[in-house]
């Protein structure tokens, strides 16, 4: 199964009056789609755009693995466990909410901020919250998320470059920038593809591209 989901089909949320634009790839918040609740452990893939000074004030999470990827700008993060960081493009941020944590996410910079935030269900509930930031993760260096049985692959491709899609039970790929092809399908920025039960697939870049690929259990 190869299912392409287009950027323009995502649900648009947020609050433009306070400088927040959101695009949801899965059923989320006030948007309920019973046929699009999750893909494997992935519960959400949200693109958030924050104007300077805008943000999400302190709010709680629990029993969720939250991975954030900044596309442009700088994301200020503070949480109830005492972490305070600025996340920049190329950094992987991982907040394991576990039994419960509260955090703040803001654009305290002078330019617009765009980031992707992906929520995954843990294999087991509970535990102690934890926080990790990997600054400037290198291309092709996977980031393991054992709490959800998943692996994140970051690929930055030059024109014509190919990259193998993991031969995993399920794969979720999101195009951050540029255009890529998978078979006869062309994916542009914001598009995603959900793959199950396939092997030997490749992504081919039509120009410079950046792709996040999740290797997922069955």
Buried (B, 14 or more C-beta within 10 A) or exposed (E): EBEBBEBEEBBEBBEEEEBBBBBBBBBBEEBEEEEBEEBBBBBBBBBBBBBBEBBBEEEEBEBBBBBBBBBEBBBBBBBEEEBEBEBBBBBBBBBBBBEEBBBBBBBBBEEBBBBBBBBBBBEEEEEEBBBEBBEEBEEEEEBEBEBBBBBBBBBBBEEEBEBEBBEBBBBBBBBBBBBBBBEEEBBBBBBBBBBBEBEEBEBBBBEEBBBBBBBBEE
